[in-house]
């Protein structure tokens, strides 16, 4: 590559990652362009014009390059996204199990403690004892046929395997989490795995100009349309789907905990639906997480014990966040 130390490449599926990684390791500054943005700005895509279009985009600065994480953030993102894919597979397997049971007329909860025991017996073709039959009564269905028994047996085995895989991935995530993740996990409603996911998906927060920009990246900022002096808001900016999902799930827990329950209840009292209020809280949490990562410390109310790597229990002093939450960007 001679004396050139800068380059630009198009994000083509997963194939650009290896090239970007190798060039970055060799000291080159590599800008990755989203092809959708390229088409929006410079017109229809054609193979012959690709190199010229990338050069124009790079030289004129009309398109900002995509953020590509490196180092610990890259590895943590890979782990947390892999874990999410496993969790999605677990959900699919559980739905298949429920389908088999429902077809056979069973009205049980198959994944609580007693349900799992019953599921194991059904999968092995074992009969229920009198006590179990009396307890379950009308919730039991017919005897499973051979095809259903085989499918159930394999699905239960697959479920156990996937759950063990998730546990192994979570152990590795916890063994690798840096200090910012510990600080994030002090936020009520945020567990260590959630904190690791939030940190990995936000990445280098110095690239955000403000908490509003970070909130938009998380997918909790309204789309703004402006025509002359008129301005309207409709829907939400799409943002990072992984970050949006984890923040929404965290908000569903945090809305029942201090100090966030008051904010959530005020929104409900103003006529917002549960989903709208939860999304608003998720946006506020995005702003808080941005500040925690940026400043390196969480200064809000902590009312829980949390586990750090190596199994040490830590008690954290309470701080009254008070109006600080409300003063964050809406």
C-alpha positions as CSV (number, residue, x, y, z in Angstrom):
1,X,0.0,0.0,0.0
2,X,3.0,2.2,-0.3
3,X,3.0,5.5,1.7
4,X,-0.8,5.5,2.2
5,X,-1.9,5.2,5.8
6,X,-5.7,5.8,5.3
7,X,-8.4,3.9,3.5
8,X,-12.1,3.5,3.2
9,X,-14.1,0.3,2.7
10,X,-17.8,-0.5,2.3
11,X,-19.6,-2.6,4.9
12,X,-20.4,-5.7,2.9
13,X,-22.2,-8.1,5.2
14,X,-19.6,-9.7,7.6
15,X,-16.8,-9.8,5.1
16,X,-15.3,-6.4,5.8
17,X,-14.5,-7.2,9.5
18,X,-11.4,-9.3,8.8
19,X,-10.0,-6.7,6.4
20,X,-10.7,-3.9,8.8
21,X,-9.1,-5.8,11.7
22,X,-5.9,-6.7,9.8
23,X,-5.4,-3.2,8.4
24,X,-6.1,-1.5,11.8
25,X,-3.5,-3.9,13.4
26,X,-1.0,-2.7,10.8
27,X,-1.5,0.9,11.8
28,X,-3.9,2.0,9.0
29,X,-6.8,4.3,9.6
30,X,-9.8,2.6,8.0
31,X,-13.2,4.2,7.6
32,X,-16.1,1.9,7.1
33,X,-19.1,3.2,5.2
34,X,-22.7,1.9,5.4
35,X,-23.7,1.2,1.8
36,X,-27.3,2.4,2.5
37,X,-25.9,5.8,3.4
38,X,-23.8,5.8,0.3
39,X,-26.8,5.2,-1.9
40,X,-28.8,7.9,-0.2
41,X,-26.2,10.5,-0.7
42,X,-24.6,9.5,-4.0
43,X,-27.3,7.7,-5.9
44,X,-27.8,4.2,-7.3
45,X,-25.1,1.6,-6.6
46,X,-23.1,0.1,-9.5
47,X,-20.0,-2.1,-9.2
48,X,-18.0,0.0,-11.7
49,X,-18.6,3.2,-9.8
50,X,-18.1,1.7,-6.3
51,X,-14.4,2.7,-5.8
52,X,-15.0,6.2,-7.2
53,X,-18.1,6.7,-5.0
54,X,-16.2,5.6,-1.9
55,X,-13.4,8.0,-2.7
56,X,-15.8,10.9,-3.2
57,X,-17.5,10.1,0.1
58,X,-14.1,9.9,1.9
59,X,-12.6,13.1,0.4
60,X,-15.7,15.3,0.7
61,X,-16.7,14.1,4.2
62,X,-20.4,13.9,3.2
63,X,-20.8,10.6,4.9
64,X,-19.6,9.7,8.4
65,X,-18.0,6.3,8.9
66,X,-19.6,3.6,11.0
67,X,-18.2,2.9,14.5
68,X,-16.3,-0.4,14.6
69,X,-15.4,-1.5,18.1
70,X,-12.0,-2.8,18.9
71,X,-10.3,-4.5,21.9
72,X,-12.3,-5.4,25.0
73,X,-15.4,-3.7,23.7
74,X,-15.3,-5.8,20.5
75,X,-14.9,-9.0,22.4
76,X,-17.6,-8.1,25.0
77,X,-20.0,-7.2,22.1
78,X,-19.3,-10.5,20.5
79,X,-20.0,-12.4,23.7
80,X,-23.2,-10.5,24.6
81,X,-24.6,-10.8,21.1
82,X,-23.8,-14.5,21.0
83,X,-25.6,-14.9,24.3
84,X,-28.6,-13.1,22.9
85,X,-28.7,-15.4,19.9
86,X,-28.7,-18.4,22.3
87,X,-31.5,-16.9,24.4
88,X,-33.5,-16.5,21.2
89,X,-32.9,-20.2,20.4
90,X,-34.1,-21.2,23.9
91,X,-37.3,-19.2,23.4
92,X,-37.9,-21.1,20.1
93,X,-37.3,-24.4,21.7
94,X,-39.7,-23.6,24.6
95,X,-42.4,-22.5,22.1
96,X,-42.0,-25.9,20.3
97,X,-42.4,-27.7,23.6
98,X,-45.5,-25.7,24.5
99,X,-46.9,-26.5,21.1
100,X,-46.6,-30.2,21.6
101,X,-48.1,-30.1,25.1
102,X,-51.0,-27.9,24.0
103,X,-51.9,-30.1,21.0
104,X,-52.0,-33.0,23.5
105,X,-54.3,-31.1,25.8
106,X,-51.9,-30.2,28.6
107,X,-52.5,-26.9,30.5
108,X,-49.4,-26.9,32.6
109,X,-46.6,-24.4,33.2
110,X,-43.7,-26.6,31.8
111,X,-40.8,-24.4,32.8
112,X,-41.2,-23.8,36.6
113,X,-39.7,-26.2,39.0
114,X,-42.6,-28.7,39.1
115,X,-43.3,-28.2,35.4
116,X,-39.7,-29.2,34.5
117,X,-40.1,-32.4,36.6
118,X,-43.3,-33.3,34.8
119,X,-41.7,-32.4,31.5
120,X,-38.8,-34.8,32.2
121,X,-41.2,-37.6,32.9
122,X,-43.2,-37.0,29.7
123,X,-40.0,-36.8,27.7
124,X,-38.9,-40.1,29.1
125,X,-42.3,-41.7,28.6
126,X,-42.7,-42.3,32.4
127,X,-46.1,-42.4,34.0
128,X,-47.3,-40.0,36.7
129,X,-47.9,-41.2,40.3
130,X,-51.2,-40.8,42.0
131,X,-50.2,-37.7,43.9
132,X,-49.1,-35.9,40.7
133,X,-52.3,-36.9,39.0
134,X,-54.5,-35.6,41.9
135,X,-52.6,-32.3,42.0
136,X,-52.7,-31.6,38.3
137,X,-56.2,-33.1,37.7
138,X,-57.8,-31.3,34.7
139,X,-54.6,-29.7,33.6
140,X,-53.3,-33.1,32.2
141,X,-53.9,-34.1,28.6
142,X,-53.9,-37.4,26.7
143,X,-51.0,-39.8,26.4
144,X,-48.4,-38.6,23.9
145,X,-47.9,-40.7,20.8
146,X,-44.5,-42.0,19.8
147,X,-43.7,-39.1,17.5
148,X,-44.6,-36.5,20.2
149,X,-42.5,-38.4,22.8
150,X,-39.5,-38.4,20.5
151,X,-39.8,-34.7,19.6
152,X,-40.3,-33.8,23.3
153,X,-37.3,-35.9,24.4
154,X,-35.0,-34.2,21.8
155,X,-36.3,-30.7,22.6
156,X,-35.8,-31.2,26.3
157,X,-32.2,-32.3,25.7
158,X,-31.7,-29.4,23.3
159,X,-33.1,-27.0,25.9
160,X,-30.7,-28.3,28.6
161,X,-27.7,-28.0,26.2
162,X,-28.6,-24.4,25.2
163,X,-29.1,-23.4,28.9
164,X,-25.7,-24.8,29.7
165,X,-24.2,-22.9,26.8
166,X,-25.7,-19.6,28.0
167,X,-24.3,-20.3,31.5
168,X,-20.8,-20.8,30.0
169,X,-21.1,-17.6,28.0
170,X,-22.3,-15.6,31.0
171,X,-19.4,-16.9,33.1
172,X,-16.9,-15.7,30.4
173,X,-18.7,-12.3,30.2
174,X,-18.5,-11.8,33.9
175,X,-14.8,-12.8,33.9
176,X,-14.0,-10.1,31.4
177,X,-16.1,-7.1,32.5
178,X,-14.2,-3.8,33.1
179,X,-14.9,-1.2,35.7
180,X,-17.5,0.8,33.7
181,X,-19.7,-2.3,33.7
182,X,-19.5,-2.5,37.5
183,X,-20.6,1.1,37.7
184,X,-23.5,0.5,35.3
185,X,-24.6,-2.6,37.4
186,X,-25.2,-0.3,40.4
187,X,-28.2,1.3,38.6
188,X,-31.4,-0.2,39.9
189,X,-32.8,-2.7,37.4
190,X,-29.5,-3.3,35.7
191,X,-27.8,-6.7,36.2
192,X,-24.2,-7.5,35.3
193,X,-25.1,-9.1,32.0
194,X,-27.4,-6.2,31.1
195,X,-24.6,-3.8,32.1
196,X,-22.1,-5.6,30.0
197,X,-24.5,-5.5,27.0
198,X,-25.2,-1.8,27.4
199,X,-21.4,-1.0,27.7
200,X,-20.6,-3.2,24.7
201,X,-23.3,-1.7,22.5
202,X,-22.6,2.0,23.4
203,X,-18.9,1.4,22.9
204,X,-16.7,4.5,22.9
205,X,-19.1,7.2,24.1
206,X,-16.7,10.0,23.3
207,X,-18.1,9.9,19.7
208,X,-21.4,11.2,21.0
209,X,-21.8,15.0,21.3
210,X,-24.3,14.8,24.1
211,X,-26.6,12.5,26.0
212,X,-29.3,13.3,23.4
213,X,-27.0,11.9,20.7
214,X,-26.4,8.8,22.8
215,X,-30.1,8.4,23.4
216,X,-30.8,8.7,19.7
217,X,-28.2,5.9,19.1
218,X,-30.1,3.8,21.6
219,X,-33.3,4.3,19.6
220,X,-35.2,6.4,22.1
221,X,-35.3,9.8,20.4
222,X,-38.2,11.0,18.3
223,X,-37.8,11.5,14.6
224,X,-38.0,15.2,13.8
225,X,-39.4,16.6,10.6
226,X,-38.9,20.3,9.8
227,X,-40.5,22.4,7.1
228,X,-39.9,26.1,7.3
229,X,-40.8,27.1,10.8
230,X,-43.0,24.0,11.4
231,X,-41.5,21.1,13.3
232,X,-43.2,17.7,14.0
233,X,-42.2,14.5,15.7
234,X,-43.4,11.1,14.6
235,X,-42.1,7.7,15.7
236,X,-38.6,6.9,17.1
237,X,-35.2,6.9,15.5
238,X,-34.3,3.3,14.8
239,X,-31.0,3.3,16.6
240,X,-29.0,0.3,17.7
241,X,-31.5,-2.6,17.9
242,X,-29.4,-4.6,20.6
243,X,-29.1,-1.5,22.8
244,X,-32.7,-0.6,22.3
245,X,-33.9,-4.1,23.3
246,X,-31.7,-4.4,26.5
247,X,-32.6,-0.9,27.7
248,X,-36.3,-1.6,27.2
249,X,-36.0,-4.9,29.2
250,X,-34.1,-3.0,31.9
251,X,-36.8,-0.3,32.0
252,X,-39.5,-3.0,32.6
253,X,-37.6,-3.9,35.8
254,X,-36.6,-0.4,36.8
255,X,-40.1,1.0,36.6
256,X,-41.0,-0.9,39.8
257,X,-37.9,0.3,41.7
258,X,-36.8,3.6,43.3
259,X,-36.0,6.1,42.1
260,X,-37.4,5.3,38.7
261,X,-40.9,4.2,39.8
262,X,-41.9,7.8,40.5
263,X,-41.0,9.0,37.0
264,X,-42.9,6.0,35.5
265,X,-46.0,6.6,37.6
266,X,-46.0,10.3,36.7
267,X,-46.1,9.4,33.0
268,X,-48.9,6.9,33.5
269,X,-50.9,9.6,35.5
270,X,-50.5,11.9,32.5
271,X,-52.2,9.4,30.2
272,X,-49.2,7.5,28.7
273,X,-49.7,3.8,28.1
274,X,-47.4,1.3,29.9
275,X,-45.4,0.8,26.7
276,X,-45.0,4.6,26.1
277,X,-44.0,5.2,29.7
278,X,-41.5,2.3,29.7
279,X,-39.9,3.6,26.4
280,X,-39.6,7.0,28.0
281,X,-37.9,5.5,31.0
282,X,-35.6,3.5,28.8
283,X,-34.6,6.7,27.1
284,X,-33.8,8.3,30.5
285,X,-31.8,5.2,31.4
286,X,-29.9,5.5,28.1
287,X,-28.9,9.1,29.1
288,X,-27.9,7.9,32.6
289,X,-25.8,5.0,31.2
290,X,-24.1,7.4,28.8
291,X,-23.1,9.7,31.7
292,X,-21.9,6.7,33.8
293,X,-19.7,5.4,31.0
294,X,-18.4,8.9,30.2
295,X,-17.7,9.9,33.8
296,X,-16.7,6.5,35.1
297,X,-19.0,6.6,38.1
298,X,-22.7,6.2,39.0
299,X,-23.9,8.8,41.5
300,X,-27.5,7.8,41.7
301,X,-29.5,5.9,44.3
302,X,-28.3,2.3,44.8
303,X,-30.6,0.0,46.8
304,X,-29.3,-3.5,46.1
305,X,-26.4,-5.7,46.5
306,X,-24.6,-6.8,43.4
307,X,-22.0,-9.4,42.6
308,X,-18.7,-8.5,41.0
309,X,-16.2,-10.9,39.4
310,X,-14.5,-13.4,41.7
311,X,-17.7,-13.7,43.7
312,X,-17.2,-10.7,46.1
313,X,-20.3,-9.1,47.5
314,X,-20.2,-5.3,47.6
315,X,-22.4,-2.9,49.5
316,X,-22.7,0.5,47.9
317,X,-23.6,3.7,49.7
318,X,-26.9,5.4,48.8
319,X,-26.9,8.7,47.1
320,X,-30.0,10.8,46.6
321,X,-30.3,11.4,42.9
322,X,-33.3,13.6,43.4
323,X,-33.8,16.2,40.7
324,X,-30.7,15.0,38.9
325,X,-32.8,12.4,37.0
326,X,-35.4,14.9,36.0
327,X,-32.8,17.3,34.8
328,X,-31.5,14.9,32.2
329,X,-32.5,15.4,28.6
330,X,-36.2,14.4,28.1
